């Protein structure tokens, strides 16, 4: 993981004059909301933000959840993270413990805040044995942790609510900077001149660290009025006049919020602002449309076919089995205890000991609404295997948003083999993972490319599916009759019964790249040992179907029978030049 101040400096050196952006989120109150937030991380990560940050909650009310979300974003979503830390209702000992935990999991960016009063308390008071000001927190971090952390602090273009005057407010701002802050992120505002004036005052006082504007897109009229009222934000008359006639039309308000966001950000960038910090309110559409409207979107370059974690312990990771392509978070969890990661084929490890798979649904199954939502997505009352097969067809078509084995919609490269996948699914081979063959695509190719410029990438065709005994028998007969000698396959049942045409402990690269001045890179493999670890997880995931239907119902019986009797099959084709 990178320190944000160092990352900004490197970005500006490599991209002079080019703006960057970052996103703020808050911990959701419900388990389903948390699941949706992680999905949003993945979608917004495609914009390659400089970092994301997660709020702490008034009085540290969400501290444990904040730490968990930051850790997950870092480990499972490949995002550089900044964690909020406040002085409210927290002792020095608790702060020190939180900072040590950050070091332990690899978080090295902190937004140090005094914080708001706890819920139900009008005035802020220091905790006995705690800190009185954000500057005290900054000093403590620097004293006890040196330069390990990048420390950001808050700035107030319109003065802090408790500041008696601008002069005192700027004095406190300078005190935070001199205490060791590396970065300033401001409170929300809607008058750009207020922010630009604040920057000038800071520079006149000798504050030289980067200052980023906090941008909060207008999402709804009532939310806008509530937030600006709470923060006592100055709202220019032109904004009030624009909102008043449309305040009852949510779609028009949101559209105006995007238009205003683009206008504000353009003015800020024209005046030399280096980057933009968006208060997302855990929503993505408005922020993404503003970035698109500015024309500053930065696609996340792929160093590997899979998204890398940014934690230090996985920096040497250069190969993964293909089986977890659609469940990367699970793969990282199951390999978290590894001391190091293989830099060649998996077969080089004496014992690739995957952690035990403990079944955990996408969310807590006690949530009745979640079960209801899944029934709507996966079928209210499937009566046969044919009914469930239609679900897999729907996923390939894009009509079904996700499956237990596929946590996102199908990726763009899948469209190249969509017709073939539909045929397989309609024929009883329910696909959960696949890739088309690729013979020397440019490493910059928008669909298949990865790695440094000037290279070429290759893929063997691969497909993984569930099927019945009858369908498997037909498939194996066809392999023999047609003499498809280029195919390698392994089929396994939940009991461990296996059929394969591969030697024991085989490992085959199914993705590789050739780049200037480098050895051939083989980042994705089909590994027989790993497949046995994956099959436990793959069959256990049928529980997500079983648990949404009433105990003893026909729907539940069908799902249980499939989990008990079907085969999980992976097939790859060594002929990456001419096969179909």
Secondary structure by P-SEA (a helix, b strand, c coil): cccaaaaaaaaaaaccccccbbbbbcccccaaaaaaaaaaaaaaccccccbbbbbccccccaaaaaaaaaaaaacccccbbbbbbbcccccaaaaaaaaaaaaaacccccccccccccccccbbbbcccccccaaaaaaaaaaccccccbbbbbbbcccccccccaaaaaaaaaaaaaacccbbbbcccccaaaaaaaaaaaaaaccccbbbbbbbccccaaaaaaaaaaacccccaaaaaaaccccccaaaaaaaaaaaaaaaaaaaaaacccbbbbccccccaaaaaaaaaacccccccccccccccccccccccccccccccccaaaaaaaaccccccccccccccccccccccccccccccccaaaaaaaaaacccccccaaaaaaaaaaaaacccccccccccccccccccaaaaaaaaaaacccccccccccccccccccccccccccbbbbbcbbbbbcccaaaaaaaaaaaaaaccccccccccccccccccccccbbbbbccccccccccccccccccaaaaaaaaaaaaaaaaaaaaacccccaaaaaaaaaaacbbbbbbbbccccccc
